[in-house]
Amino acid sequence: MRRGQEPREEMGEDKGFSKGELMEAASMSAKVFDAIRKAARVKGPSHGGLRWMFPFEDIVTMIHRAESGSFSERGSTASVAWRALLEEKGVKVPAKKK
């Protein structure tokens, strides 16, 4: 790890999902996942990082971005899959504010 960086805190299953779990649930490539993540301005791993954990709040942000106009084609399956994952954990995803 470079100087000035802090390690990502360990999260349990009850606080978030890994990049690998989110990609698998949405049946998407890392390239599409990272495009949505970066467009949503959510921090992520610099390279690879399938075990990188995303908290529920970041996943909600990515869901809203995936449902937006620029990702409506590729992101719709991701948003549906990620909403289902969050609902299994008891997290309600609010509708995006207009």
C-alpha positions, 0 to 999 in steps of 0.5 A: 500500500502506498504512503498515505493510504489506509486499508479498506476496513473489513466489512461483514456480509451484513454491511455490504457486498463485494465487487465479485458478488455484484458482478455475478448477480448482474452477470456483467463484466468488470469493464461495465461494472467499473464504468457504472461505478466510476460514473456514480463517483464511488471509490473502488479498487485500482485494479481487479479487486473482486473482494473489494467491499462496497457498503449498501450506501455506495450500491444504492448510488450505483443503482441510481446511476445504472438506471440513468439515461446513459446506462439504461441499456446495460445498467437495467439488469444490474439495477434489478439484480442489485435491488434484489440483493439489497432487499434480501438484506432488508435494505430499501432502495428509495427512488431516485430524486428528480 
